[in-house]
Amino acid sequence: MLGRVIDEAAERFGDATAFVSADGSELTFAALAKRSREVAAGMARIGIDEGDVVALALPSLPEYVIAYGAAARIGAITAGVNARLAPGERARVLEQADPRLILATGDLLPSDSVVPTAERIEVEPANQAHEALARLAADEPVHPLPPDPDRPVAIVFTSGTTGTPRGAVFAERQLAFITQVDTGNVWAGRPGTPALAGTSFAHLGPMTKLPGNLMRGSTTHLLDRWRAHDALEMVARHRMPGVGGIPTQIALMLRDLAFDGFDLACVRAIVIGGGPATPALVREARERFGAALSVRYSCTEAGIGVGTAFDAPLEDAELSVGRPHAGVTLTIVDGGDDPLPPGDIGEVCLASPATMTRYWQDDAATARTFTAEGAVRTGDLGWIDDHGRLRLAGRSKEMYVRGGYNVYPVEVEAVLNEHPDIADVAVVARPDDVMGEVGVAVIVVRDGHAPPTADELRTFAAGRLAGYKLPAATATVDALPLTAMEKVDRKALTALVRTVDPA
């Protein structure tokens, strides 16, 4: 499917620019099609065949898209390796992927001891399309593969930071469904509409939504590494109509001291996904960008999930992550597979034609992840309210028990984020001799403000939260630590509050 979409995009959009590198070099739709065919021929020449894994340990470069398209043309499976992972973490991902070919920039190239049987090719970022992946390209014909909806296309790793990483496998059928949901399977959009790539190409979005993005004909601008100020500057300079990101990225943009100096009148839509957004963040983003906003929720294994409409009542995005997309079934289950009634908190499960086929080389984890009905267990806790909206309570492993009562950090954070002195906050548990566990609010203070004490926070939140949910202590940091997936690193915060004496 991906190769076919690349070729049709080349026919429709030709010399329009598809991608712009951080150094300003451009890759047109026509050049993407031509170069991906040449690289596919080169892969076939060195023995890469249908079903083989090609690992891409690359930053967000045009070479990544070219190689991904090339591998799809010959039926190889692309495994993305997040460039932000530490060397040991990347090694674990590569060992799990067990690729036949590794493409990596010099700084990300693994040692020979990591998957010693794999062919290794060092990638030098090019500033001309005909120079991209020059060591691999070949001028030979590549015969199109017959359609096969079950042919694996991509492996998207959910994590590499702890334990054994797990790779969610997506086939042609999943990419086709995700594309249909996103675009209606209609070639739409105006060539050249600017957009910003805000996450690593190894993430779920870029790996599964590339066909839909190509069908829109937009021009995607790339950054060496996402930074709030740089993202705002790109949006303003290129007059981008949309801003997207995980909650942390949107919050960092709003906190940038230069935010009000940028002309952001071009922004008409904001999409927040990848995690729960607090009501305070949703309201501030709407107000300061002056744009409609949608919240989306899914997990890597599910492919797509739920969301709020841009024209829905304002409270939808403030209180919830919305309702299921077309073709998605949402259920809340207890500790087993039994569904719970609306209003009861349980594990969020999602089923649709977009859910992964399996975990790569991990049958046991695959069996644990799917319910008997074939839905993906997300690991998130939530409930369905009386308007049919999904409201999240946090990860099941983030919940802690204080004096016999369950506490869900997301609920507490949503209230504490309303405090005028707080720019960002995360709540984690620490052991307590009396209560078993108590909550510690780890705070990022707004510029020019004093950090609130635990007593002040308890007074502030007392009217909205039960007493057992209120934080017992606080700790102050300059910024919340993030994982390589750009999410709050709660493991690091838990270690922090256990080694310092919070106020």
N, C-alpha and C positions, 0 to 999 in steps of 0.2 A: 504493500500500500504506500509506504513512505516514498519509495523510488518513483512510483507512478505520480504521486502528488508533486514531487520535486520537478518532474518533467513537465507536468501540466502547468505548474506555476511559471516555469521558464517560457512556455508558449504564450501564456496570458500576459505576463509582466515583463518578459524580456530583459532589457538593460536597466530596468528600475532596480534600485538598491535594496537588497534583502537584509544585509548586515553591515554595520559600521564598527570597526574595531576601535579600541581605546586610542590607538595612534592615528585614527582618522582614515585608515585604508578601508576600501569598500569591496563588498562581494555582491555582485548582481545575481538576480534569479537565474539568468542564463548561464553565468559562470558557475554557480552552485551546481546546476544540472550537469554541465560538461565535466567539471572537476570531480564530482562524485562518481560519474561513470568511469573516468580514468583511474581513480583510486580503487574502485571496485575491481577493475581489470588487474591492477597491481596486487590487490589482495588475493585474487584467484591465482595469479601467477606464482605466488609464494606458497600456495597450497591451502589457503583459507577456503573452507567449503561450507555448505549449508549446515547449520547446527553448531558450528564452531563459535567460540566466544571471542570477541574483540574488546579489549579493555581500553578505555580512554581516560588516562590520568592527565587531563588537560584542564587549564583554566577555561573560562568562557571565551573561546576563540572561534573564528569562522572554521578553522580546521576541525573543530569538534563536530560541527554540523555536517561538514563535507564527509568526514569519516563515518558518522552515523548513517548518513544516506547511502554511502558506498557499501557498508556492511549489509544494510537492508536489501540492496540490489542483488546480492549473491546469497541471501538467506542466512547470513551470519547474525549472531546475537550481540548487540552492543551492551556492555556493562560500563556505566559511568562511575568514575572514582572521584569523589569530591576533592578538589585541589586543596581545600582548607584543612583536611585531616592531617594529623601528625604522621610522620613516616611509618611508625609502628601500626597505626590505624589503617593507613593505606595498604600496608603489607597484608593485614588480615583480610581486607576486602578483596585484594587480588588473589590471595590464597583460596578464598571461598569461591570466587568467580572461576578460577582455574582456566584462564584464557589461553588460546593458541597464539594470540598476537597482543602485544601491549604497545600502545602509542602514548608517549609521554614527553613533556618538555624536559630539558636537562635537569632542572631542579626537582622534578617529580619522578624521574626515572628510577625504578626500584633496583636494588642490588641483584646480582646474579643468583643469590640464594632464594629469592622470592620467585616462585613458579619457574624453576630453572629450565623447564621444557618449553617455555613460551618464547616466541620470536619477539625481539625488542627493537623498536625503531624510535630514535630520538627525533622529536618534532621541533623544528626551528620556526617560530611564528613568522609568517610571510606578510609582506605589504602589497603583494600582487597575487591575484587569484591563480595565475598559471604557475606560481612558485609554491603554492600551498601543498604540503605533503609530497614534495618533489621526489623524495627518495622512494616513494611507494607507487607513484602514478605510472600508468602504462597506456600506450595508445593501441588498445586492442578492443574488439567488440565484446560486450557483455550481453548475453541473451537474457531477456526478461524471464523471471520465474512465473510459473502459473499461480494464480491466486490460491491462497490457502489460509483461511481464517484462523487456523490453529497454529500457524507457523510463529514461533517465538521471535520477537523483534528486539526487546529491551529487557535488561535486568536493572531494576532501580533499588539501590541499597537503602534500607531504612535507617541504618546506624552503622557506625564503625568505632564508636567511642568506648564501648564496653562490651566484653564478652565476644561471642561469635556474631559477626554481622550477618544480616539476612537480606537476601536479594529477592525482591518481588518480580516475578516474570510476567511480562505483558506480551500478548500475541497480536496479530493483525486485527482480530475481531475486537479486542479492547480498544485499540487506537482508533478503529473506525467508529465505534460507538461514542467515544469521548469527542471525536471530531464532529459527529452528528449533533451531539448535545450542545457543543460550543458554537457551531456555525450553522446548524440546520442542514449540513452537507451541501451548502450552497456557496459558490464562489462569490464572495462579497467584500466590501471595503474598497477604499481608494488606494491604489498603489502609492507608496511613499508616506502614508500616515505614520508618523514617528511613534516609536514605543521604546521602552527601556527594559533591558533584561536585568531583573533585580535579584535573581537567585542563580546559583550554580547550575550549569547545564546538566549536571548529574542528578538534579532533583526531579521529583515526579512531574511537575508542570512542564518543563522544557522537553523531557523525554517522551511524554505522552501527548502533548499538545502541539508539537512541532507541525504536524500536517495541517491542523486548523490555522495556526499562525501563518503558514505559507499561503493558505487559501485566501487569507485576508489581504495579502499583498503589502503588508506593512513593512516599514524599515525599522529594524531592531538595532538599537545602539547598545554597545557592550562596554562594560567597565572592567578594568583590571581587578578591582575589588570594590564591592559596594561600600560607599560611605554616604552618609546622609547629605552632607553639603554638596558633594559631587552629583548625587542624584537630583537634588533640587536645581542645581545649575543646569543640568542636562534637560530637565523638564522645561525650564524657563527658556533656555536658548533655542531649543528645537520646537517649542510650542506644542508639547505633547498633550493630547486631550485626556489621557488616562494616567492614573498613578496606582500602582499596585504593590503589595508587599505583605509580609507577615506583620502582626501587631507591633513587634519590636522595631521594625524598620519605619513604620509610620510614626511611632512615638519619637524615634530619633530625629526624623525630619522636623516634627513640630518643635522639638527642643533646640534645634539649630538656631544659634543666636542671630543668624542672618536671614531667617525664614521670611520675616516681614519685608525684607528688602528685595525679594525676588518677585517678578511679575508672573503670577501663577493664574492669571485670568483665563488662560487657555485650558485649564483643567476642568473637565466636565463630569468626570466619573472617578471614583476611588473604589478599589477592590481590596478588601482585607481578608487574607486567608492564612491557613497554616497554624491557627491557634485561636483561642478565645480572645476577643477584644473587650476591654472594659467599657461600660457606658460612657465614662468620662472621655476615653480616647475617641470613641465614635462621635460624640458630640463636638469635641474640639476639632477633629479632622474635618467634619462637615462644615463647621463654622469658618475655620481659618483657610481652608482650600476653597470654600464657597462652591462645593460640588455635591452631586448626589453620591451616595455611598451604598455599597453592597458588602455584606459579610458572607464568606464562604467557609465551609467546613468539610473535610474529608480526612482520610489518612492514606499513606502510600499504598497499602494493600487494597483499598477500596476503589482507587482511581478517581471517582467523583462521589459526591455525597449530597449535601444540602446547601441552601443559601437563601439570602433575602433579596427581594427585588428592589431595584433602584427607586421604583415608584410606590413601594410599600409604606405603610405608616412608619413614622420615624422610630417608634419604639421597637419595631421588629429587630433592627440591627443593634439597638442599644441593649436589649434584654436577651436576645437569642442569636442563634446562627441560622435560623430560617427553617424552611420546609424542604422536603426531598425534591431534587431535580426530576425531570421526566424520566421514567424508567427505573428510578431508585426506590427501593423499599427500606424504610427505617423501622427498626424495632428496638425496644429496650428490654433486656433480659436480666434475670436474676443470676446467681452464681453458676447456673447451668444453662439450659437452652429455653427455659420457660419464659414467655413474654410477660412483662409487667404492665399494669394499667397506667393510663396517663396520670402524671403527677408523682409516680414512684421513681426514685432514683435507682438506676441500674447501669449495666454496661451497654453502650451504644453499639448497635450492629447495623451494617449496611450491606445490601445486596443489589446488584445490577449487572448488566452485561460488561461493565467496566472493571469489575473486581479481578484481581490478579489470577493467573492460572494456578500458580503454586509458588512456594519459595524454592529458589535454585538450590538443588542438592541438599534439601532438608525436609524430608517427608514428615518427620515427627513434628516439626514446628508448623508445617502446613496443616496437619490434622488438628493441632491445637487451636489454630487461628480461625478455622471455619466451624460454624455451628452445623448441627445435623441438617438444617434446611439450606445450607450453602451460603449463609451470610458471613461476612468478615467481622470478627470481634475486634473492635478498634482499640480496646484497652482504655477508652475514655468512659467516664461516668456522666450520666445526664438524665434528663427526664423530658417528657413531652407535655407541654402546658395545655391549657384549655383552648388555645387558639391553634393547636396543631404544630407549634414551633418547637424545635429542639433547643433545650437550654443545657449548657454544659456545666458540670461540677468539678471537672479536673480529671487527671489521670488516676486510675485506680490505685497505683502505687504511691501517688502523692497524698492521698487521703490519710489522715492520722486520727488517732483516738485519744481524746482528752477526757479523762475521768469517766470512761464508758460511753462517751458521745462521739459520733463521727463528725469530723471537721473537714470541709472541702475548701482548699486554699483559694480556688478561683472565686468562690462566693465572697470570701473575706477581702481579697484583693480588689474586687469590683467596688467595694465600699471605701476602702482605704485610699484608693486612687482619686477619690473625690476631695481629699484633704488639700487645702490650698498650698501647703508647704511641700507636697510630695509630687515629684516628677515621674517616678516609677516605683513600684513596690512588688516584692514577691514574698509569700509567706511559706516558710518551711518549718518542720518540726524538730525539736530537740528533746532528748530524754529528760524525764522529771521523776524524782523519787516518789512524789505523792500522786501526781496525775497520770503517770505513765509517759505521756507526751504533752508538750505545750507548744504553741505557735510562736515563732519569732518573725517579726516583720522586718525584712531587709529593705532598706529605703534608699532611694536616690532623691536627694533634696533639690528642689527648684533653686535656680541661681538667685542669690541674694536673700534666701530664706534660711531660718534656723531649723535644724532637724527636730521634729516633734518627739516628745517622750512617749513611752508606752502608756503612761497615764493619760496623756492628751489624746492619743489615738483611741483608747478605750472610751473616753468621754465622747469623742467625736462620733464613734460608731455605735454607741450603746443603744440608741433608739432604733437601730436598723438590724442589729445582729444580736443573737442570744449571747449571754455572758460567756458561755464556754467556748464560743468561737473567737472571742477577742484575743489579740496577741498578748502574751505574757511579757514580752521583751521586744526590743528593737536593736538593730544593727544598721550602721550607715556605710554605704559604699559609694564610690564615684560613679560607677556604672554596673548594672547587673551583668554578670558573666554570661557569655553566649556559647552554645555549642557550635560545631561546624555547620549545623543545619540552621543556624541563625535563631535558635530558640533559647530561652532562658535555661541556663545550666543549673538545674536544681540540685544535682549531685554536688557541684562545687559549693553551692550556697549551704547545703546541709553540712558539709565538712567545715565551712567557715563558722557557722553558728555553734559548732561543737568544740571549736578550738579557741574562740574568743569569748570574752565576758560581755554579752550584749547588755545594753543599758536597760 
